[in-house]
């Protein structure tokens, strides 16, 4: 099974900050990676697919990059709505797996 | 507007059974693979099971094989998860999610329900 590891686990930032979250795969997954945002008590919401493609309706301050085993999610200017937990998910193998999550907190 | 509405969660004793339902609307249900994804309290996300458009194929994570069964009713736009022999470690919010696929490959989840909480405890 492919293991996904996110870093950091928690990130403290201020409104307006540029934020970067890293996701590493235990083996190459090419570009088969998605990112989700989950606000407290809510369902996950798809942000990015195929490593860098922005889902319809998602603000352009969110961007994704990477391939192979290392990927990043960047929020160019953090907004109050962005304080949430972010998950990466690989779909290179049939048994799809998620990272453990990165919580973005208010500094 | 796509809507996925789960129901059927609750408190059950270890070894007990529960059946979750997911009512879908706003899209052509029979055209999509569908999944259940769970999240234990304070933990991350775990894919549990999925089923092909016509229900002819089902797959599940090893930890629930032989205990959980996914099924669907395309006539009524509904997805189900029959959970038997429940364990404390099955305690989680269970989400119904729509799969994005391409040429038979399963990709990511583009629509999620609000979730239903299953608590396994004596």
Interface residues (C-beta under 8 A of the other chain):
Chain A: X32 X34 X36 X42 X43 X44 X45 X46 X49 X55 X87 X89 X91 X94 X95 X96 X97 X98 X99 X100 X101
Chain B: X44 X45 X46 X47 X59 X61 X95 X100 X105 X106 X107 X108 X109 X110 X112 X113 X114 X115
